[in-house]
């Protein structure tokens, strides 16, 4: 039996390849990928991966927008609070350095023994005594007043009473004027 030559087999393979290429061109498959089950499966997986990536990107975009919105709200709130604090320097919560000194003094005198605190406390100016006493706890103020001389304790008590009475009298005046023809009551 005669064996076909290698050259003859190569020529036959090349003819078959030429016919296959012509058939694929005729069917319109220009990209060279065969439409097999494996090819379809790969294409579906790629499409699913692309859809998931797009969904993750949308979620990241929404998070970024929410973060930017929250940041702008916080910045606006901070600016509003700063404007509010600068507009009302005497408002509660906005203590000046001088007011902080009185708070510190009140803490110092509360920590001292009442008898020793009273000796120093009586030497202070009456305005300073009042501001410090107003910031102290009532029990500490009472103990220091008890240890003070009667004259000093009476003077401070009267000054505190005047200050408290002045606050109570000022409150109704701020409410507005009385209606004409009506009795206040």
C-alpha positions in Angstrom: 0.0 0.0 0.0 1.2 3.3 -1.0 1.5 6.0 1.5 0.4 9.5 0.7 3.2 11.9 0.7 3.4 14.7 3.3 3.2 17.3 0.6 -0.1 15.9 -0.7 -1.6 15.9 2.9 -0.5 19.6 3.4 -2.1 20.6 0.1 -5.4 18.9 1.2 -5.4 20.6 4.6 -4.8 24.0 3.0 -7.7 23.5 0.6 -10.0 22.5 3.4 -8.9 25.6 5.4 -9.5 27.9 2.4 -13.0 26.4 1.9 -13.8 26.9 5.7 -12.6 30.6 5.6 -14.7 31.2 2.5 -17.8 29.7 4.2 -17.3 31.9 7.4 -16.9 35.0 5.3 -20.1 34.1 3.4 -22.1 33.7 6.7 -21.0 37.1 8.0 -18.8 36.0 10.9 -16.1 38.7 10.4 -14.6 38.8 13.9 -13.3 35.2 13.7 -15.1 33.9 16.8 -17.2 30.9 16.4 -20.7 31.0 17.9 -20.3 27.9 20.1 -21.7 27.1 23.5 -18.3 28.0 25.1 -18.2 31.3 23.2 -21.8 32.2 24.3 -21.1 31.3 27.9 -18.0 33.5 28.0 -19.9 36.3 26.4 -22.7 36.0 29.0 -20.2 36.0 31.8 -18.5 39.1 30.4 -21.8 40.9 30.1 -22.8 40.0 33.7 -19.4 41.2 34.9 -19.8 44.5 33.1 -23.3 45.0 34.5 -22.1 44.3 38.0 -19.2 46.7 37.6 -21.7 49.4 36.3 -24.0 48.8 39.3 -21.0 49.1 41.7 -20.0 52.3 40.0 -23.5 53.8 40.3 -23.5 52.9 44.0 -20.1 54.5 44.5 -21.3 57.7 42.7 -24.4 57.9 44.9 -22.3 57.5 48.1 -19.9 60.2 46.9 -22.9 62.5 46.2 -24.3 61.8 49.7 -20.9 62.4 51.3 -20.5 65.7 49.4 -24.1 66.8 50.4 -23.4 65.9 54.1 -20.1 67.8 54.0 -21.7 70.9 52.6 -24.5 70.7 55.2 -21.9 70.4 58.0 -19.9 73.3 56.6 -23.0 75.5 56.4 -24.0 74.6 59.9 -20.5 75.4 61.1 -20.5 78.7 59.4 -23.9 79.5 60.8 -22.8 78.7 64.3 -19.6 80.8 63.9 -21.7 83.7 62.7 -24.1 83.3 65.6 -21.3 83.2 68.1 -19.6 86.3 66.6 -23.0 88.1 66.5 -23.8 87.5 70.2 -20.5 87.6 72.2 -22.4 88.0 75.5 -24.6 85.0 74.8 -24.6 82.0 77.1 -22.0 79.4 76.0 -19.8 82.1 74.5 -17.6 82.9 77.4 -14.9 85.5 77.1 -11.5 85.1 78.7 -12.5 87.4 81.6 -15.6 85.2 82.3 -13.4 82.1 82.2 -11.2 83.6 84.8 -14.2 84.0 87.2 -15.1 80.3 86.5 -11.5 79.3 87.4 -11.6 81.4 90.6 -15.0 79.9 91.6 -13.4 76.4 91.2 -10.4 77.4 93.3 -12.4 78.9 96.1 -14.8 75.9 96.2 -11.7 73.6 96.6 -10.4 75.7 99.5 -11.4 75.3 103.1 -14.2 77.8 103.8 -12.4 79.6 106.6 -9.2 80.2 104.6 -11.2 81.0 101.4 -13.3 83.6 103.4 -10.1 85.5 104.5 -9.0 85.9 100.9 -12.5 86.4 99.5 -13.2 89.4 101.8 -10.1 91.2 100.4 -11.5 91.1 96.8 -13.4 93.8 95.1 -17.2 93.5 95.6 -17.8 93.1 91.8 -15.3 90.2 91.7 -16.8 88.7 94.9 -20.3 88.8 93.2 -19.1 87.3 89.9 -17.2 84.5 91.6 -20.0 83.8 94.2 -22.6 83.5 91.3 -20.5 80.8 89.7 -20.0 78.8 92.8 -22.3 76.1 94.2 -24.7 77.3 96.8 -23.3 75.1 99.5 -19.8 76.4 98.9 -21.0 80.0 98.8 -22.9 79.5 102.1 -19.9 77.9 103.8 -17.7 80.8 102.8 -20.3 83.4 103.8 -20.5 81.7 107.2 -16.8 82.0 107.7 -16.6 85.7 106.6 -16.9 88.6 109.0 -20.6 89.6 109.5 -20.0 93.0 107.8 -18.4 91.3 104.7 -21.0 88.6 104.5 -23.8 91.1 104.7 -22.3 93.3 102.0 -21.8 90.4 99.7 -25.4 89.1 100.4 -26.9 92.5 99.7 -24.9 92.8 96.4 -26.0 89.4 95.3 -29.6 90.2 96.3 -29.5 93.5 94.3 -28.0 91.7 91.3 -30.8 89.0 91.4 -33.5 91.6 92.0 -32.1 93.6 89.0 -32.4 90.5 86.8 -36.0 89.8 87.9 -37.0 93.5 87.3 -35.4 93.6 83.9 -37.2 90.4 82.7 -40.8 91.9 82.7 -39.5 95.2 81.1 -38.2 93.2 78.2 -41.6 91.5 77.6 -43.0 94.7 76.2 -45.1 97.7 77.3 -48.4 97.3 78.9 -51.6 97.9 76.9 -53.0 101.4 77.4 -56.1 101.5 79.6 -55.3 98.1 81.2 -54.0 97.6 84.7 -50.9 95.5 84.9 -51.6 92.4 86.8 
